[in-house]
Amino acid sequence: MSRFYPESKVEIQGFSAKCYDTLINTASLGLYDKFIKKAIRLIEIKPDDTILDFGAGTGRNALLMQKYLTGTGEILGLEISEEMIAQFRKKTEKFSNISITNQRIDQPLTLEKKYDKVFTSFVFHGFPFEIQKNIISNAFNALKDGGEFVILDFNEFITDQTPLYFRIPFKIVECRYAFEYVERDWKQILTSYGFSSFNEKLFFNNHLRLLKAIKS
């Protein structure tokens, strides 16, 4: 399958998709596992939360979120990579409250209900700005009043002012959309789409951020 956005690096296919978790663990020297567990804990998931996972990947995040759910809590993942979807289903097959569907997050969503949380992890930065606006609208429309849009991604910074240990791999690995993403004021942008009451947690010398925004 060809990419919808050829300049993006968040549409992962083939070998990279099949070995995604292993590649991330190896590239981060094992740090990613500890980081993602902490970040998901800081989402403060409630036992009965319904969660929509934008760009759900292999199911790694869904399994971590599921640990905080009881009762009517459930997770629906949206993903377009067939390799990722296959891994997601295999990893989560024991949990009746986790499911996934092949669905683009940049196109209008047809959902049967509203959700308490929309979560996206290191996906949002990889789209053109006009498409990111569509994703924000989709998140807003998918949420209940008072629901949370949770974005785990890069923080805002000026790339050439970051330390070399971060700047060099960032420039090597990331697409041009990421360079544009980190220089935008996302709280202001999200406010214009009806979100408010922002809360953020910063990681890795403030280069990564867990940003939570409430649907007003």
C-alpha positions as a LaTeX table, in Angstrom:
\begin{tabular}{lrrr}
\hline
Residue & $x$ (\AA) & $y$ (\AA) & $z$ (\AA) \\
\hline
Met1 & 0.00 & 0.00 & 0.00 \\
Ser2 & 1.39 & 3.42 & $-0.94$ \\
Arg3 & 1.56 & 6.15 & 1.66 \\
Phe4 & $-1.15$ & 8.80 & 1.85 \\
Tyr5 & 1.52 & 11.35 & 2.82 \\
Pro6 & 4.84 & 10.29 & 1.22 \\
Glu7 & 6.88 & 12.85 & 3.19 \\
Ser8 & 5.57 & 11.55 & 6.51 \\
Lys9 & 7.29 & 8.93 & 8.63 \\
Val10 & 4.33 & 7.89 & 10.79 \\
Glu11 & 2.81 & 5.65 & 8.11 \\
Ile12 & 4.81 & 2.51 & 8.86 \\
Gln13 & 4.66 & $-0.55$ & 6.63 \\
Gly14 & 6.48 & $-3.77$ & 5.84 \\
Phe15 & 9.43 & $-4.89$ & 7.95 \\
Ser16 & 9.37 & $-1.75$ & 10.12 \\
Ala17 & 5.72 & $-2.36$ & 11.00 \\
Lys18 & 6.23 & $-6.07$ & 11.73 \\
Cys19 & 9.22 & $-5.37$ & 14.02 \\
Tyr20 & 8.13 & $-1.97$ & 15.30 \\
Asp21 & 8.25 & $-2.60$ & 19.06 \\
Thr22 & 11.62 & $-4.33$ & 18.83 \\
Leu23 & 13.06 & $-1.52$ & 16.73 \\
Ile24 & 11.82 & 1.15 & 19.16 \\
Asn25 & 13.21 & $-0.70$ & 22.17 \\
Thr26 & 16.57 & $-1.18$ & 20.48 \\
Ala27 & 16.86 & 2.38 & 19.19 \\
Ser28 & 16.02 & 3.81 & 22.63 \\
Leu29 & 18.40 & 1.41 & 24.42 \\
Gly30 & 15.44 & 0.12 & 26.40 \\
Leu31 & 14.38 & 3.56 & 27.68 \\
Tyr32 & 11.14 & 3.68 & 25.71 \\
Asp33 & 9.48 & 0.90 & 27.69 \\
Lys34 & 9.92 & 2.69 & 31.00 \\
Phe35 & 8.93 & 6.02 & 29.47 \\
Ile36 & 5.68 & 4.84 & 27.87 \\
Lys37 & 4.56 & 3.10 & 31.05 \\
Lys38 & 5.09 & 6.31 & 33.03 \\
Ala39 & 3.37 & 8.46 & 30.41 \\
Ile40 & 0.28 & 6.26 & 30.31 \\
Arg41 & 0.12 & 6.22 & 34.11 \\
Leu42 & 0.08 & 10.03 & 34.02 \\
Ile43 & $-2.97$ & 10.02 & 31.74 \\
Glu44 & $-4.89$ & 9.14 & 34.93 \\
Ile45 & $-7.26$ & 6.69 & 33.28 \\
Lys46 & $-10.44$ & 6.03 & 35.24 \\
Pro47 & $-11.78$ & 2.46 & 35.61 \\
Asp48 & $-14.82$ & 3.08 & 33.40 \\
Asp49 & $-13.17$ & 5.26 & 30.77 \\
Thr50 & $-13.91$ & 4.64 & 27.11 \\
Ile51 & $-10.78$ & 5.39 & 25.10 \\
Leu52 & $-10.31$ & 5.98 & 21.38 \\
Asp53 & $-6.70$ & 5.29 & 20.36 \\
Phe54 & $-5.70$ & 7.29 & 17.24 \\
Gly55 & $-2.94$ & 5.43 & 15.40 \\
Ala56 & $-3.11$ & 2.44 & 17.72 \\
Gly57 & $-0.08$ & 0.62 & 16.33 \\
Thr58 & 0.79 & $-2.81$ & 17.65 \\
Gly59 & $-1.44$ & $-2.72$ & 20.74 \\
Arg60 & 1.41 & $-2.01$ & 23.14 \\
Asn61 & $-0.23$ & 1.18 & 24.42 \\
Ala62 & $-3.69$ & $-0.37$ & 24.53 \\
Leu63 & $-2.42$ & $-3.16$ & 26.82 \\
Leu64 & $-0.86$ & $-0.61$ & 29.15 \\
Met65 & $-4.07$ & 1.44 & 29.26 \\
Gln66 & $-6.20$ & $-1.65$ & 29.78 \\
Lys67 & $-4.54$ & $-2.28$ & 33.14 \\
Tyr68 & $-6.36$ & 0.76 & 34.52 \\
Leu69 & $-9.80$ & $-0.27$ & 33.24 \\
Thr70 & $-12.49$ & $-2.25$ & 35.01 \\
Gly71 & $-16.23$ & $-2.55$ & 34.62 \\
Thr72 & $-17.42$ & $-0.80$ & 31.48 \\
Gly73 & $-14.01$ & 0.61 & 30.49 \\
Glu74 & $-12.96$ & $-0.16$ & 26.92 \\
Ile75 & $-10.52$ & 0.80 & 24.18 \\
Leu76 & $-11.07$ & 1.11 & 20.43 \\
Gly77 & $-7.95$ & 1.45 & 18.31 \\
Leu78 & $-7.90$ & 3.12 & 14.90 \\
Glu79 & $-5.07$ & 2.04 & 12.60 \\
Ile80 & $-4.39$ & 1.67 & 8.86 \\
Ser81 & $-1.35$ & $-0.63$ & 8.76 \\
Glu82 & $-2.47$ & $-4.23$ & 8.26 \\
Glu83 & 0.80 & $-5.45$ & 9.82 \\
Met84 & 0.13 & $-3.33$ & 12.90 \\
Ile85 & $-3.50$ & $-4.39$ & 13.11 \\
Ala86 & $-2.51$ & $-8.07$ & 13.02 \\
Gln87 & $-0.10$ & $-7.55$ & 15.93 \\
Phe88 & $-2.67$ & $-5.51$ & 17.84 \\
Arg89 & $-5.27$ & $-8.27$ & 17.56 \\
Lys90 & $-2.81$ & $-10.98$ & 18.57 \\
Lys91 & $-1.59$ & $-9.04$ & 21.62 \\
Thr92 & $-5.05$ & $-8.07$ & 22.84 \\
Glu93 & $-7.07$ & $-11.18$ & 21.94 \\
Lys94 & $-7.56$ & $-12.11$ & 25.60 \\
Phe95 & $-9.31$ & $-8.83$ & 26.38 \\
Ser96 & $-12.93$ & $-8.44$ & 25.32 \\
Asn97 & $-12.81$ & $-4.70$ & 26.10 \\
Ile98 & $-10.10$ & $-3.96$ & 23.50 \\
Ser99 & $-10.81$ & $-3.83$ & 19.76 \\
Ile100 & $-9.36$ & $-2.28$ & 16.61 \\
Thr101 & $-10.63$ & $-1.18$ & 13.24 \\
Asn102 & $-8.97$ & $-0.15$ & 9.99 \\
Gln103 & $-9.73$ & 3.55 & 9.99 \\
Arg104 & $-7.87$ & 6.69 & 8.92 \\
Ile105 & $-7.77$ & 9.31 & 11.68 \\
Asp106 & $-7.50$ & 12.15 & 9.15 \\
Gln107 & $-10.84$ & 11.36 & 7.52 \\
Pro108 & $-14.37$ & 11.82 & 8.97 \\
Leu109 & $-15.11$ & 9.13 & 11.55 \\
Thr110 & $-18.24$ & 7.03 & 11.76 \\
Leu111 & $-18.48$ & 6.04 & 15.40 \\
Glu112 & $-21.40$ & 4.55 & 17.28 \\
Lys113 & $-20.80$ & 6.57 & 20.46 \\
Lys114 & $-18.77$ & 9.29 & 22.15 \\
Tyr115 & $-15.64$ & 8.61 & 24.18 \\
Asp116 & $-14.15$ & 9.82 & 27.46 \\
Lys117 & $-10.64$ & 10.08 & 26.04 \\
Val118 & $-8.96$ & 10.28 & 22.66 \\
Phe119 & $-5.31$ & 9.28 & 22.87 \\
Thr120 & $-2.58$ & 9.55 & 20.26 \\
Ser121 & 1.09 & 8.70 & 20.73 \\
Phe122 & 3.84 & 10.00 & 18.39 \\
Val123 & 1.51 & 10.06 & 15.41 \\
Phe124 & 0.12 & 13.59 & 15.34 \\
His125 & 3.40 & 15.33 & 14.46 \\
Gly126 & 3.77 & 13.32 & 11.26 \\
Phe127 & 0.92 & 14.95 & 9.32 \\
Pro128 & 0.74 & 18.21 & 7.33 \\
Phe129 & $-0.75$ & 21.09 & 9.31 \\
Glu130 & $-4.01$ & 21.18 & 7.36 \\
Ile131 & $-4.45$ & 17.47 & 8.06 \\
Gln132 & $-3.64$ & 17.92 & 11.74 \\
Lys133 & $-6.61$ & 20.28 & 11.86 \\
Asn134 & $-8.83$ & 17.46 & 10.58 \\
Ile135 & $-7.50$ & 15.16 & 13.30 \\
Ile136 & $-8.24$ & 17.75 & 15.99 \\
Ser137 & $-11.80$ & 18.10 & 14.68 \\
Asn138 & $-12.20$ & 14.32 & 14.68 \\
Ala139 & $-11.00$ & 14.13 & 18.28 \\
Phe140 & $-13.37$ & 16.90 & 19.34 \\
Asn141 & $-16.35$ & 15.29 & 17.63 \\
Ala142 & $-15.52$ & 11.85 & 19.06 \\
Leu143 & $-15.39$ & 13.07 & 22.67 \\
Lys144 & $-18.13$ & 13.46 & 25.22 \\
Asp145 & $-18.53$ & 16.93 & 26.69 \\
Gly146 & $-15.75$ & 17.24 & 29.24 \\
Gly147 & $-13.75$ & 14.46 & 27.54 \\
Glu148 & $-9.98$ & 14.63 & 27.17 \\
Phe149 & $-7.80$ & 14.81 & 24.07 \\
Val150 & $-4.43$ & 13.36 & 25.14 \\
Ile151 & $-1.42$ & 13.93 & 22.88 \\
Leu152 & 1.86 & 12.20 & 23.66 \\
Asp153 & 4.39 & 13.68 & 21.27 \\
Phe154 & 7.18 & 16.20 & 20.90 \\
Asn155 & 7.05 & 19.36 & 22.97 \\
Glu156 & 7.40 & 22.81 & 21.41 \\
Phe157 & 10.99 & 23.96 & 20.80 \\
Ile158 & 13.33 & 25.59 & 18.30 \\
Thr159 & 15.26 & 22.72 & 16.78 \\
Asp160 & 18.56 & 24.55 & 16.33 \\
Gln161 & 18.54 & 25.55 & 20.00 \\
Thr162 & 18.28 & 21.99 & 21.30 \\
Pro163 & 21.34 & 20.04 & 22.55 \\
Leu164 & 23.33 & 18.17 & 19.94 \\
Tyr165 & 22.48 & 14.77 & 21.45 \\
Phe166 & 18.82 & 15.47 & 20.64 \\
Arg167 & 19.14 & 17.72 & 17.59 \\
Ile168 & 21.20 & 15.35 & 15.45 \\
Pro169 & 18.95 & 12.25 & 15.72 \\
Phe170 & 15.85 & 14.46 & 15.43 \\
Lys171 & 17.11 & 15.90 & 12.14 \\
Ile172 & 18.12 & 12.46 & 10.85 \\
Val173 & 14.98 & 10.57 & 11.80 \\
Glu174 & 12.07 & 13.01 & 11.57 \\
Cys175 & 10.14 & 14.28 & 8.55 \\
Arg176 & 9.67 & 17.94 & 7.69 \\
Tyr177 & 6.20 & 17.96 & 9.27 \\
Ala178 & 7.81 & 17.33 & 12.66 \\
Phe179 & 10.02 & 20.42 & 12.29 \\
Glu180 & 6.90 & 22.50 & 11.66 \\
Tyr181 & 5.01 & 20.78 & 14.47 \\
Val182 & 7.50 & 21.64 & 17.23 \\
Glu183 & 7.40 & 25.35 & 16.47 \\
Arg184 & 3.62 & 25.76 & 16.72 \\
Asp185 & 1.64 & 26.85 & 19.79 \\
Trp186 & $-0.62$ & 23.83 & 20.17 \\
Lys187 & $-2.51$ & 25.11 & 23.19 \\
Gln188 & $-3.57$ & 28.14 & 21.19 \\
Ile189 & $-4.52$ & 25.98 & 18.20 \\
Leu190 & $-6.49$ & 23.53 & 20.32 \\
Thr191 & $-8.26$ & 26.41 & 22.04 \\
Ser192 & $-9.53$ & 27.61 & 18.65 \\
Tyr193 & $-11.14$ & 24.17 & 18.18 \\
Gly194 & $-12.99$ & 24.21 & 21.49 \\
Phe195 & $-10.46$ & 22.69 & 23.91 \\
Ser196 & $-9.39$ & 24.22 & 27.22 \\
Ser197 & $-8.07$ & 23.41 & 30.72 \\
Phe198 & $-4.68$ & 22.19 & 29.54 \\
Asn199 & $-2.42$ & 20.02 & 31.64 \\
Glu200 & 1.04 & 18.88 & 30.58 \\
Lys201 & 3.85 & 16.62 & 31.75 \\
Leu202 & 7.31 & 16.98 & 30.24 \\
Phe203 & 9.98 & 14.34 & 29.66 \\
Phe204 & 13.58 & 14.01 & 28.44 \\
Asn205 & 14.76 & 17.51 & 29.22 \\
Asn206 & 11.40 & 18.96 & 28.13 \\
His207 & 11.65 & 17.63 & 24.56 \\
Leu208 & 8.65 & 15.30 & 24.87 \\
Arg209 & 5.24 & 16.15 & 26.28 \\
Leu210 & 2.03 & 14.55 & 27.44 \\
Leu211 & $-0.58$ & 17.23 & 26.74 \\
Lys212 & $-4.15$ & 16.86 & 27.99 \\
Ala213 & $-6.93$ & 19.14 & 26.77 \\
Ile214 & $-10.59$ & 19.16 & 27.82 \\
Lys215 & $-13.49$ & 19.43 & 25.37 \\
Ser216 & $-15.26$ & 22.57 & 26.58 \\
\hline
\end{tabular}
